[in-house]
Amino acid sequence: MKLTFLGTRGYIEPRTERHAMHSSLAVSYRGRKVVIDCGEDWLGRLSDWRPEAVLITHGHPDHAFGLKEGAPCPVHATAESWETMESFPIAERRVVRAREPFDLCGMTFEAFPVQHSIRAPAVGYRIGAGRRTVFYVPDLVYIQDRAAALAGCSLYIGDGATVSASMVRRDGDRLFGHTPVRTQLTWCRKEGVPKMIVTHCGSGIVTGEEEGVLEEIRQFARERKVDVEVAYDGMEVVLR
């Protein structure tokens, strides 16, 4: 399985050479490619990637609005995300159902509901190819059924909107926002996931990489005995 981080920037104004484009991940296996998320930065550029399919985690602009002019391949998304993308001229629409695994391009994908947005319900994807399993979730407060989502995963790819400060908010009994990297590293330790890659980077990472924020992340990881890496645009990871 090969992972290419096409973009790693969250829905923020700051950008650098390392974090210039909205978060998107290409997953390849035996010459076939699926792309997860296509934010508005990518409008008109999807064909450059030549994917066989696109998966959407949720309907926010930085994850789905690159499809406003259509897609050259099938698009897979939950019914809630399709409500947001109803007007997009996408010819081949596929509905993803939570906790129902499906095969795509020689890989297996399973959507797990995550709490993140009240208006744009989100999922993370458990991805299996060969003997490797990873979990990708660029925006979240928490994963519903986290133990099942992360069981047997060799890699967790998670939300970098905030490193240690909480960005979780409450509307009545509903939570929304972003859980810190520090907390996600704790999840990895508890569920036996040996490594986390941070993506969907917020201002703290994008503007602070030369000011000690990476060492702060590494220290949190050392304390939890989990490996960590912060993704950047164009970074490739091969899981053999």
N, C-alpha and C positions, 0 to 999 in steps of 0.2 A: 504494500500500500504506500502510495506517495501522496504527501500533503503539500500543497502549495498555497501559501498565504498571499492571495492576490491583493488584499487590502487589510489594514489592521487598525484603522482610525475609527473611533466612535463618532457619535453625532455631536461634534464639537467644532468650534471655529479654528483652533490652532491646528497646524499641520507642519510636518517636517519632511525631509526626504525619506526618512525611514517609515513615517506614518502619514502618507499623503492621501490615501484612498479609503473609502468606507470598507468595513470589514467584509471579507468574502473569502471562502475557502474552496479550492479545487481538490477533489479527492480522485485519485487515479489508481487503477488496478488492471494490470495486464493490457495496457494500451487503451483502456476506456476511461472516460472522465465524466464526473458529476460535479457541478458547482453548487455550493450552498450560499444563498443570499446574493442579491444584486441590488445594491443601494443606488441612490440617485446620482452619485459620482460616476457610476458606470453606465449611465444612459447612453445608448448608441454604441457601446463597446462590447456587448456580450458576445457577438459573433467572433471577436478576436480570440476568445478562449476556446472556441469549438467544442463546447460540452455536448454530451448526448442528452443531458437532462439538467434542470435546475430545481433545487429544493429551497423552500423559503421557511425561515424560522418563525417570522411574524410580519405583520403588515406595516411596520414603521418605515418612514421614508428612507432611512439609511440601510434598510434590509430588503426592500421590495420595489422602490420606485424607479430603479433602473430598468424595470420592465414596462414602463408606461407606454412605450411604443411597440410592445410586443416582444416575442422571443422566437428564435429559430429552431427551438426544440421543445419537447414537453416540459411543463412546469408542474411541480408537485407542491401542494400547500394544504393546510387544514381548511376546513369550511369557513372558519372565522377569518383566516387570512384572505380567502377568496372574496369575502364580502368587501374587504378593503380594496381589492384589486378587480372588482366587478367590471369597471369600465376599461380595463386594460385590454388591448386587442390581441389576446393570447389564444391561439387556435387550439392547442392541445393542453387541456386542463386535466390534472389528476388530483383527486382528493385524498389527502393523507389522514388516516384515522389513528388516534392515539393508541399506543400499545399494540398495534397491529403491524408486525414486521412485514416488509416487502422487499423483493429482490430487484436490483437495478444495476445494470452494467457489471454483473458478476459480483456485486457486493450486496450486503443486507443492511437495510436501514430500519430503524424503529424510532418513532417519535414519542418522546416523553413530555407531558405537559410540565411547564415551569411557570412559576409566578414571576411576572415582570411588569406587565402593563394591564390596566383594567380595560382599556378600550381596544387593545390589540393583543389578544391572548397569544402566548408564545410557546414554542416547543424547543427542546434540544434533541439532537439526533445521536442515537447509538449506532455506530457504523462498524460492520464486520467485514473483513476481507482476508481470505486465507485463515491464518491462525491469529490474526491481530484484531483487536477490538478497541475502538476509541470512542469518546463521547465529546460532542461539540455543542457548546451552548454560549453564544456571545453576549446574551443579555439575560439576567435573572436575579431574583431574590432568593428563590430556593427551587429545588427539583422535587416534584411529586414522585414518591417511591424512589428515593435516591439510591437506596441499596441495590435495587434491581437495575437501575440505570447504569451504575458504575461497576457492577459485579464483573470481575474478570478483565476489566479495562487496563491496558498498558499505558494509556495516555488520556488525560482530561484536558480539554481545550476550553478555557473559560473567560469570563467577563473581566476586563481590565479597566472598567470605568472609574474605579476607586481602589486604592491600595490598602488603606487601613481605616479610613473614616467611613462611617455608615452613610449610604445614600438610599436607605430604605425609608419609605414614607407609608402612611396609613390613611385610608379613606374608609371610615367606619371599621368594619372587621376585615377589610381587604388591604393587603400589603402590595406596594409597587415600588419600582426603583431598581437599585443595583446593590448586590452584596459585595463586600470588599474581597480583594485577592486573598488577604490573610485568612478569612473565613473559608474560602474555597480550598485553600491548602489544607485546612483542618479536615474538610470533607474527604480529601484525597487520603490523608493519613488514616482516618476512621474506616474508609472503604477499601483500603489496601491498594490504591492506585499509586504507582511509583513516581509519576511525573505529571506536572502541569505545564501547559504552554498558555501564556496570557495573550489574549487578543482583544479586539474592540477597545483599544486603549483610550483612556480619558486624558484630560488635560494634565493630570498629575504625572503620568508617564510620558506623554508626548512632549511636554515642555520641561520635564525634570530628569531626563535620562542622563544628562551630564552633571546633575547636581545631587547625586546620591540615591535616587529613588530605586535604581536597579539593585544596589546593595541592600537597601531596606527589604526589598522583595526576597532577595537571596537569604537574608537573615531569617525571615519568617519561614522560609522553606527549610533551612537547616534545623531550626527548632522543631520542625515537624517531621524531619527525616524524609522529605520529599524533594525530588529534583524539580527545578523550575527553569523556564526560559521565557523571555518576552519576545513574541513574534514581531517581525517587521515586514513591510511590503516586499514581496518576492521571495521570502524565506521558504526553503524546501526542506522537508523532513521525509526520510524514507524509513519505513518500518518493515524490517525483513523477518 
